């Protein structure tokens, strides 16, 4: 009887500890997620007032490789809003880069939707030409998806270097400390 009583006490202590720890862990995760999504006001740092001679007169825009995406951002004034959303998501991308990747993914989705329709027609009609057309349409979407994956991996990994070992391509992340 004493063994059962000790086991119940140990179980009760373990459950109480688990409830307390999980409660605080969930609340801290929730607070961090809430500040990221809601965009809580940032703490203002005290900056020295700049003198008139050191103020920047010309504001230079980000020089991007994709002028079309930059033109869309400028025309519809998406820069601040997209920048805010990207900051909340934890990305430090210029708005034009995001629009460029979004356009690539939209083009790939359009091609894949068309391919899905062709696949459906090929199966329903037993049509080899429709199957071949669907396959070609799917293959046309592949470079767009690879481009988007490359852009996302650039944002996720600090620095990637591809090395060749015994016929296999391996990616090795180089930390800034090791360089």
Biotite code that builds the C-alpha atoms (Angstrom):
import biotite.structure as struc

atoms = struc.array([
    struc.Atom([0.000, 0.000, 0.000], chain_id="A", res_id=1, res_name="UNK", atom_name="CA", element="C"),
    struc.Atom([2.885, 2.371, 0.779], chain_id="A", res_id=2, res_name="UNK", atom_name="CA", element="C"),
    struc.Atom([4.395, 1.803, -2.672], chain_id="A", res_id=3, res_name="UNK", atom_name="CA", element="C"),
    struc.Atom([1.161, 2.851, -4.401], chain_id="A", res_id=4, res_name="UNK", atom_name="CA", element="C"),
    struc.Atom([0.931, 5.972, -2.237], chain_id="A", res_id=5, res_name="UNK", atom_name="CA", element="C"),
    struc.Atom([4.526, 6.984, -3.118], chain_id="A", res_id=6, res_name="UNK", atom_name="CA", element="C"),
    struc.Atom([3.859, 6.327, -6.822], chain_id="A", res_id=7, res_name="UNK", atom_name="CA", element="C"),
    struc.Atom([0.712, 8.495, -6.733], chain_id="A", res_id=8, res_name="UNK", atom_name="CA", element="C"),
    struc.Atom([2.580, 11.329, -4.979], chain_id="A", res_id=9, res_name="UNK", atom_name="CA", element="C"),
    struc.Atom([5.435, 11.195, -7.504], chain_id="A", res_id=10, res_name="UNK", atom_name="CA", element="C"),
    struc.Atom([2.922, 11.163, -10.366], chain_id="A", res_id=11, res_name="UNK", atom_name="CA", element="C"),
    struc.Atom([1.041, 14.164, -8.874], chain_id="A", res_id=12, res_name="UNK", atom_name="CA", element="C"),
    struc.Atom([4.281, 16.154, -8.443], chain_id="A", res_id=13, res_name="UNK", atom_name="CA", element="C"),
    struc.Atom([5.350, 15.325, -12.006], chain_id="A", res_id=14, res_name="UNK", atom_name="CA", element="C"),
    struc.Atom([1.962, 16.380, -13.404], chain_id="A", res_id=15, res_name="UNK", atom_name="CA", element="C"),
    struc.Atom([2.003, 19.648, -11.440], chain_id="A", res_id=16, res_name="UNK", atom_name="CA", element="C"),
    struc.Atom([5.521, 20.430, -12.674], chain_id="A", res_id=17, res_name="UNK", atom_name="CA", element="C"),
    struc.Atom([4.509, 19.608, -16.260], chain_id="A", res_id=18, res_name="UNK", atom_name="CA", element="C"),
    struc.Atom([1.434, 21.889, -16.075], chain_id="A", res_id=19, res_name="UNK", atom_name="CA", element="C"),
    struc.Atom([3.476, 24.782, -14.694], chain_id="A", res_id=20, res_name="UNK", atom_name="CA", element="C"),
    struc.Atom([6.296, 24.419, -17.218], chain_id="A", res_id=21, res_name="UNK", atom_name="CA", element="C"),
    struc.Atom([3.982, 23.967, -20.202], chain_id="A", res_id=22, res_name="UNK", atom_name="CA", element="C"),
    struc.Atom([1.862, 26.948, -19.133], chain_id="A", res_id=23, res_name="UNK", atom_name="CA", element="C"),
    struc.Atom([4.857, 29.285, -19.071], chain_id="A", res_id=24, res_name="UNK", atom_name="CA", element="C"),
    struc.Atom([6.348, 27.841, -22.266], chain_id="A", res_id=25, res_name="UNK", atom_name="CA", element="C"),
    struc.Atom([3.058, 28.244, -24.142], chain_id="A", res_id=26, res_name="UNK", atom_name="CA", element="C"),
    struc.Atom([2.565, 31.792, -22.911], chain_id="A", res_id=27, res_name="UNK", atom_name="CA", element="C"),
    struc.Atom([6.078, 32.853, -23.967], chain_id="A", res_id=28, res_name="UNK", atom_name="CA", element="C"),
    struc.Atom([5.648, 31.226, -27.406], chain_id="A", res_id=29, res_name="UNK", atom_name="CA", element="C"),
    struc.Atom([2.241, 32.856, -27.755], chain_id="A", res_id=30, res_name="UNK", atom_name="CA", element="C"),
    struc.Atom([3.613, 36.266, -26.766], chain_id="A", res_id=31, res_name="UNK", atom_name="CA", element="C"),
    struc.Atom([6.448, 35.990, -29.278], chain_id="A", res_id=32, res_name="UNK", atom_name="CA", element="C"),
    struc.Atom([4.026, 34.932, -32.037], chain_id="A", res_id=33, res_name="UNK", atom_name="CA", element="C"),
    struc.Atom([1.594, 37.686, -31.108], chain_id="A", res_id=34, res_name="UNK", atom_name="CA", element="C"),
    struc.Atom([4.259, 40.412, -31.271], chain_id="A", res_id=35, res_name="UNK", atom_name="CA", element="C"),
    struc.Atom([5.427, 39.103, -34.642], chain_id="A", res_id=36, res_name="UNK", atom_name="CA", element="C"),
    struc.Atom([1.921, 39.003, -36.142], chain_id="A", res_id=37, res_name="UNK", atom_name="CA", element="C"),
    struc.Atom([0.463, 42.119, -34.567], chain_id="A", res_id=38, res_name="UNK", atom_name="CA", element="C"),
    struc.Atom([3.633, 44.123, -34.961], chain_id="A", res_id=39, res_name="UNK", atom_name="CA", element="C"),
    struc.Atom([3.984, 45.482, -31.455], chain_id="A", res_id=40, res_name="UNK", atom_name="CA", element="C"),
    struc.Atom([5.578, 48.905, -31.236], chain_id="A", res_id=41, res_name="UNK", atom_name="CA", element="C"),
    struc.Atom([9.326, 48.738, -31.147], chain_id="A", res_id=42, res_name="UNK", atom_name="CA", element="C"),
    struc.Atom([11.309, 50.291, -28.390], chain_id="A", res_id=43, res_name="UNK", atom_name="CA", element="C"),
    struc.Atom([12.553, 53.696, -29.381], chain_id="A", res_id=44, res_name="UNK", atom_name="CA", element="C"),
    struc.Atom([16.259, 54.110, -29.024], chain_id="A", res_id=45, res_name="UNK", atom_name="CA", element="C"),
    struc.Atom([17.625, 57.458, -28.107], chain_id="A", res_id=46, res_name="UNK", atom_name="CA", element="C"),
    struc.Atom([19.458, 58.879, -31.083], chain_id="A", res_id=47, res_name="UNK", atom_name="CA", element="C"),
    struc.Atom([21.448, 62.011, -31.254], chain_id="A", res_id=48, res_name="UNK", atom_name="CA", element="C"),
    struc.Atom([19.907, 64.774, -33.285], chain_id="A", res_id=49, res_name="UNK", atom_name="CA", element="C"),
    struc.Atom([21.751, 65.080, -36.569], chain_id="A", res_id=50, res_name="UNK", atom_name="CA", element="C"),
    struc.Atom([23.147, 68.400, -37.580], chain_id="A", res_id=51, res_name="UNK", atom_name="CA", element="C"),
    struc.Atom([21.907, 70.100, -40.722], chain_id="A", res_id=52, res_name="UNK", atom_name="CA", element="C"),
    struc.Atom([25.125, 69.338, -42.601], chain_id="A", res_id=53, res_name="UNK", atom_name="CA", element="C"),
    struc.Atom([25.004, 65.580, -42.016], chain_id="A", res_id=54, res_name="UNK", atom_name="CA", element="C"),
    struc.Atom([21.393, 64.980, -43.067], chain_id="A", res_id=55, res_name="UNK", atom_name="CA", element="C"),
    struc.Atom([20.878, 62.938, -46.181], chain_id="A", res_id=56, res_name="UNK", atom_name="CA", element="C"),
    struc.Atom([19.199, 64.934, -48.919], chain_id="A", res_id=57, res_name="UNK", atom_name="CA", element="C"),
    struc.Atom([18.764, 62.259, -51.591], chain_id="A", res_id=58, res_name="UNK", atom_name="CA", element="C"),
    struc.Atom([17.053, 59.015, -50.650], chain_id="A", res_id=59, res_name="UNK", atom_name="CA", element="C"),
    struc.Atom([18.284, 56.190, -52.824], chain_id="A", res_id=60, res_name="UNK", atom_name="CA", element="C"),
    struc.Atom([15.953, 53.311, -53.690], chain_id="A", res_id=61, res_name="UNK", atom_name="CA", element="C"),
    struc.Atom([17.025, 49.702, -53.594], chain_id="A", res_id=62, res_name="UNK", atom_name="CA", element="C"),
    struc.Atom([18.758, 48.746, -56.804], chain_id="A", res_id=63, res_name="UNK", atom_name="CA", element="C"),
    struc.Atom([17.154, 45.476, -57.811], chain_id="A", res_id=64, res_name="UNK", atom_name="CA", element="C"),
    struc.Atom([17.863, 43.147, -60.664], chain_id="A", res_id=65, res_name="UNK", atom_name="CA", element="C"),
    struc.Atom([14.202, 42.908, -61.587], chain_id="A", res_id=66, res_name="UNK", atom_name="CA", element="C"),
    struc.Atom([12.981, 46.285, -62.773], chain_id="A", res_id=67, res_name="UNK", atom_name="CA", element="C"),
    struc.Atom([9.457, 44.998, -63.456], chain_id="A", res_id=68, res_name="UNK", atom_name="CA", element="C"),
    struc.Atom([8.931, 43.966, -59.839], chain_id="A", res_id=69, res_name="UNK", atom_name="CA", element="C"),
    struc.Atom([10.350, 47.280, -58.630], chain_id="A", res_id=70, res_name="UNK", atom_name="CA", element="C"),
    struc.Atom([8.008, 49.125, -61.016], chain_id="A", res_id=71, res_name="UNK", atom_name="CA", element="C"),
    struc.Atom([5.018, 47.220, -59.577], chain_id="A", res_id=72, res_name="UNK", atom_name="CA", element="C"),
    struc.Atom([6.071, 48.042, -56.028], chain_id="A", res_id=73, res_name="UNK", atom_name="CA", element="C"),
    struc.Atom([6.510, 51.713, -56.899], chain_id="A", res_id=74, res_name="UNK", atom_name="CA", element="C"),
    struc.Atom([3.315, 52.010, -58.952], chain_id="A", res_id=75, res_name="UNK", atom_name="CA", element="C"),
    struc.Atom([1.009, 50.506, -56.340], chain_id="A", res_id=76, res_name="UNK", atom_name="CA", element="C"),
    struc.Atom([3.034, 51.765, -53.336], chain_id="A", res_id=77, res_name="UNK", atom_name="CA", element="C"),
    struc.Atom([3.391, 48.287, -51.853], chain_id="A", res_id=78, res_name="UNK", atom_name="CA", element="C"),
    struc.Atom([6.844, 48.902, -50.388], chain_id="A", res_id=79, res_name="UNK", atom_name="CA", element="C"),
    struc.Atom([5.994, 49.819, -46.776], chain_id="A", res_id=80, res_name="UNK", atom_name="CA", element="C"),
    struc.Atom([3.164, 47.308, -46.405], chain_id="A", res_id=81, res_name="UNK", atom_name="CA", element="C"),
    struc.Atom([5.081, 44.379, -47.909], chain_id="A", res_id=82, res_name="UNK", atom_name="CA", element="C"),
    struc.Atom([8.146, 45.389, -45.892], chain_id="A", res_id=83, res_name="UNK", atom_name="CA", element="C"),
    struc.Atom([6.079, 45.293, -42.714], chain_id="A", res_id=84, res_name="UNK", atom_name="CA", element="C"),
    struc.Atom([4.656, 41.871, -43.550], chain_id="A", res_id=85, res_name="UNK", atom_name="CA", element="C"),
    struc.Atom([8.099, 40.500, -44.393], chain_id="A", res_id=86, res_name="UNK", atom_name="CA", element="C"),
    struc.Atom([9.511, 41.863, -41.150], chain_id="A", res_id=87, res_name="UNK", atom_name="CA", element="C"),
    struc.Atom([6.717, 40.180, -39.213], chain_id="A", res_id=88, res_name="UNK", atom_name="CA", element="C"),
    struc.Atom([7.516, 36.934, -41.027], chain_id="A", res_id=89, res_name="UNK", atom_name="CA", element="C"),
    struc.Atom([11.170, 37.281, -40.083], chain_id="A", res_id=90, res_name="UNK", atom_name="CA", element="C"),
    struc.Atom([12.548, 37.930, -43.589], chain_id="A", res_id=91, res_name="UNK", atom_name="CA", element="C"),
    struc.Atom([14.804, 40.823, -44.463], chain_id="A", res_id=92, res_name="UNK", atom_name="CA", element="C"),
    struc.Atom([13.893, 41.023, -48.125], chain_id="A", res_id=93, res_name="UNK", atom_name="CA", element="C"),
    struc.Atom([13.254, 44.103, -50.224], chain_id="A", res_id=94, res_name="UNK", atom_name="CA", element="C"),
    struc.Atom([9.659, 44.331, -51.396], chain_id="A", res_id=95, res_name="UNK", atom_name="CA", element="C"),
    struc.Atom([10.667, 43.984, -55.053], chain_id="A", res_id=96, res_name="UNK", atom_name="CA", element="C"),
    struc.Atom([12.383, 40.654, -54.376], chain_id="A", res_id=97, res_name="UNK", atom_name="CA", element="C"),
    struc.Atom([9.242, 39.335, -52.710], chain_id="A", res_id=98, res_name="UNK", atom_name="CA", element="C"),
    struc.Atom([7.085, 40.484, -55.645], chain_id="A", res_id=99, res_name="UNK", atom_name="CA", element="C"),
    struc.Atom([9.520, 38.834, -58.056], chain_id="A", res_id=100, res_name="UNK", atom_name="CA", element="C"),
    struc.Atom([9.301, 35.477, -56.228], chain_id="A", res_id=101, res_name="UNK", atom_name="CA", element="C"),
    struc.Atom([5.535, 35.835, -55.922], chain_id="A", res_id=102, res_name="UNK", atom_name="CA", element="C"),
    struc.Atom([5.206, 36.397, -59.669], chain_id="A", res_id=103, res_name="UNK", atom_name="CA", element="C"),
    struc.Atom([7.345, 33.310, -60.322], chain_id="A", res_id=104, res_name="UNK", atom_name="CA", element="C"),
    struc.Atom([5.140, 31.210, -58.067], chain_id="A", res_id=105, res_name="UNK", atom_name="CA", element="C"),
    struc.Atom([1.967, 32.645, -59.617], chain_id="A", res_id=106, res_name="UNK", atom_name="CA", element="C"),
    struc.Atom([3.222, 31.724, -63.083], chain_id="A", res_id=107, res_name="UNK", atom_name="CA", element="C"),
    struc.Atom([4.093, 28.215, -61.920], chain_id="A", res_id=108, res_name="UNK", atom_name="CA", element="C"),
    struc.Atom([0.656, 27.806, -60.319], chain_id="A", res_id=109, res_name="UNK", atom_name="CA", element="C"),
    struc.Atom([-1.052, 28.902, -63.534], chain_id="A", res_id=110, res_name="UNK", atom_name="CA", element="C"),
    struc.Atom([0.948, 26.368, -65.546], chain_id="A", res_id=111, res_name="UNK", atom_name="CA", element="C"),
    struc.Atom([0.275, 23.604, -63.029], chain_id="A", res_id=112, res_name="UNK", atom_name="CA", element="C"),
    struc.Atom([-3.465, 24.351, -63.042], chain_id="A", res_id=113, res_name="UNK", atom_name="CA", element="C"),
    struc.Atom([-3.481, 24.122, -66.819], chain_id="A", res_id=114, res_name="UNK", atom_name="CA", element="C"),
    struc.Atom([-1.516, 20.862, -66.632], chain_id="A", res_id=115, res_name="UNK", atom_name="CA", element="C"),
    struc.Atom([-3.998, 19.438, -64.100], chain_id="A", res_id=116, res_name="UNK", atom_name="CA", element="C"),
    struc.Atom([-6.855, 20.199, -66.470], chain_id="A", res_id=117, res_name="UNK", atom_name="CA", element="C"),
    struc.Atom([-4.983, 18.524, -69.336], chain_id="A", res_id=118, res_name="UNK", atom_name="CA", element="C"),
    struc.Atom([-4.196, 15.473, -67.182], chain_id="A", res_id=119, res_name="UNK", atom_name="CA", element="C"),
    struc.Atom([-7.883, 15.182, -66.282], chain_id="A", res_id=120, res_name="UNK", atom_name="CA", element="C"),
    struc.Atom([-8.862, 15.387, -69.942], chain_id="A", res_id=121, res_name="UNK", atom_name="CA", element="C"),
    struc.Atom([-6.196, 12.837, -70.896], chain_id="A", res_id=122, res_name="UNK", atom_name="CA", element="C"),
    struc.Atom([-7.446, 10.331, -68.341], chain_id="A", res_id=123, res_name="UNK", atom_name="CA", element="C"),
    struc.Atom([-11.137, 10.874, -69.163], chain_id="A", res_id=124, res_name="UNK", atom_name="CA", element="C"),
    struc.Atom([-10.680, 10.606, -72.935], chain_id="A", res_id=125, res_name="UNK", atom_name="CA", element="C"),
    struc.Atom([-7.729, 8.186, -72.991], chain_id="A", res_id=126, res_name="UNK", atom_name="CA", element="C"),
    struc.Atom([-5.927, 10.784, -75.076], chain_id="A", res_id=127, res_name="UNK", atom_name="CA", element="C"),
    struc.Atom([-2.152, 10.400, -75.425], chain_id="A", res_id=128, res_name="UNK", atom_name="CA", element="C"),
    struc.Atom([-1.718, 13.857, -76.982], chain_id="A", res_id=129, res_name="UNK", atom_name="CA", element="C"),
    struc.Atom([-3.404, 15.543, -74.028], chain_id="A", res_id=130, res_name="UNK", atom_name="CA", element="C"),
    struc.Atom([-1.142, 13.553, -71.700], chain_id="A", res_id=131, res_name="UNK", atom_name="CA", element="C"),
    struc.Atom([1.926, 14.659, -73.630], chain_id="A", res_id=132, res_name="UNK", atom_name="CA", element="C"),
    struc.Atom([0.728, 18.278, -73.579], chain_id="A", res_id=133, res_name="UNK", atom_name="CA", element="C"),
    struc.Atom([0.100, 18.081, -69.829], chain_id="A", res_id=134, res_name="UNK", atom_name="CA", element="C"),
    struc.Atom([3.588, 16.703, -69.271], chain_id="A", res_id=135, res_name="UNK", atom_name="CA", element="C"),
    struc.Atom([5.155, 19.501, -71.305], chain_id="A", res_id=136, res_name="UNK", atom_name="CA", element="C"),
    struc.Atom([3.132, 22.115, -69.426], chain_id="A", res_id=137, res_name="UNK", atom_name="CA", element="C"),
    struc.Atom([4.273, 20.650, -66.108], chain_id="A", res_id=138, res_name="UNK", atom_name="CA", element="C"),
    struc.Atom([7.884, 20.732, -67.251], chain_id="A", res_id=139, res_name="UNK", atom_name="CA", element="C"),
    struc.Atom([7.516, 24.405, -68.194], chain_id="A", res_id=140, res_name="UNK", atom_name="CA", element="C"),
    struc.Atom([6.593, 25.162, -64.565], chain_id="A", res_id=141, res_name="UNK", atom_name="CA", element="C"),
    struc.Atom([9.696, 23.441, -63.200], chain_id="A", res_id=142, res_name="UNK", atom_name="CA", element="C"),
    struc.Atom([12.210, 26.296, -63.747], chain_id="A", res_id=143, res_name="UNK", atom_name="CA", element="C"),
    struc.Atom([9.882, 28.741, -62.020], chain_id="A", res_id=144, res_name="UNK", atom_name="CA", element="C"),
    struc.Atom([9.588, 26.485, -58.986], chain_id="A", res_id=145, res_name="UNK", atom_name="CA", element="C"),
    struc.Atom([13.351, 25.927, -58.878], chain_id="A", res_id=146, res_name="UNK", atom_name="CA", element="C"),
    struc.Atom([13.890, 29.688, -58.996], chain_id="A", res_id=147, res_name="UNK", atom_name="CA", element="C"),
    struc.Atom([11.502, 30.259, -56.079], chain_id="A", res_id=148, res_name="UNK", atom_name="CA", element="C"),
    struc.Atom([13.119, 27.450, -54.079], chain_id="A", res_id=149, res_name="UNK", atom_name="CA", element="C"),
    struc.Atom([16.547, 28.994, -54.704], chain_id="A", res_id=150, res_name="UNK", atom_name="CA", element="C"),
    struc.Atom([15.388, 32.395, -53.512], chain_id="A", res_id=151, res_name="UNK", atom_name="CA", element="C"),
    struc.Atom([13.850, 30.912, -50.360], chain_id="A", res_id=152, res_name="UNK", atom_name="CA", element="C"),
    struc.Atom([16.963, 28.874, -49.613], chain_id="A", res_id=153, res_name="UNK", atom_name="CA", element="C"),
    struc.Atom([19.104, 32.008, -49.993], chain_id="A", res_id=154, res_name="UNK", atom_name="CA", element="C"),
    struc.Atom([16.949, 33.673, -47.381], chain_id="A", res_id=155, res_name="UNK", atom_name="CA", element="C"),
    struc.Atom([16.993, 30.681, -45.029], chain_id="A", res_id=156, res_name="UNK", atom_name="CA", element="C"),
    struc.Atom([20.660, 29.673, -45.097], chain_id="A", res_id=157, res_name="UNK", atom_name="CA", element="C"),
    struc.Atom([23.410, 32.107, -44.146], chain_id="A", res_id=158, res_name="UNK", atom_name="CA", element="C"),
    struc.Atom([25.900, 31.031, -46.811], chain_id="A", res_id=159, res_name="UNK", atom_name="CA", element="C"),
    struc.Atom([25.756, 27.926, -48.954], chain_id="A", res_id=160, res_name="UNK", atom_name="CA", element="C"),
    struc.Atom([28.590, 26.414, -50.898], chain_id="A", res_id=161, res_name="UNK", atom_name="CA", element="C"),
    struc.Atom([28.139, 23.439, -53.154], chain_id="A", res_id=162, res_name="UNK", atom_name="CA", element="C"),
    struc.Atom([31.000, 20.965, -53.075], chain_id="A", res_id=163, res_name="UNK", atom_name="CA", element="C"),
    struc.Atom([31.506, 17.831, -55.160], chain_id="A", res_id=164, res_name="UNK", atom_name="CA", element="C"),
    struc.Atom([32.362, 14.563, -53.433], chain_id="A", res_id=165, res_name="UNK", atom_name="CA", element="C"),
    struc.Atom([32.420, 11.206, -55.181], chain_id="A", res_id=166, res_name="UNK", atom_name="CA", element="C"),
    struc.Atom([29.726, 12.130, -57.663], chain_id="A", res_id=167, res_name="UNK", atom_name="CA", element="C"),
    struc.Atom([27.283, 13.561, -55.116], chain_id="A", res_id=168, res_name="UNK", atom_name="CA", element="C"),
    struc.Atom([26.497, 17.219, -54.658], chain_id="A", res_id=169, res_name="UNK", atom_name="CA", element="C"),
    struc.Atom([26.545, 18.148, -51.003], chain_id="A", res_id=170, res_name="UNK", atom_name="CA", element="C"),
    struc.Atom([25.660, 21.504, -49.513], chain_id="A", res_id=171, res_name="UNK", atom_name="CA", element="C"),
    struc.Atom([27.785, 22.764, -46.698], chain_id="A", res_id=172, res_name="UNK", atom_name="CA", element="C"),
    struc.Atom([26.769, 25.718, -44.588], chain_id="A", res_id=173, res_name="UNK", atom_name="CA", element="C"),
    struc.Atom([29.666, 27.957, -43.776], chain_id="A", res_id=174, res_name="UNK", atom_name="CA", element="C"),
    struc.Atom([29.221, 29.963, -40.650], chain_id="A", res_id=175, res_name="UNK", atom_name="CA", element="C"),
    struc.Atom([30.454, 33.520, -40.618], chain_id="A", res_id=176, res_name="UNK", atom_name="CA", element="C"),
    struc.Atom([32.644, 32.639, -37.622], chain_id="A", res_id=177, res_name="UNK", atom_name="CA", element="C"),
    struc.Atom([34.616, 30.061, -39.565], chain_id="A", res_id=178, res_name="UNK", atom_name="CA", element="C"),
    struc.Atom([35.460, 32.406, -42.408], chain_id="A", res_id=179, res_name="UNK", atom_name="CA", element="C"),
])
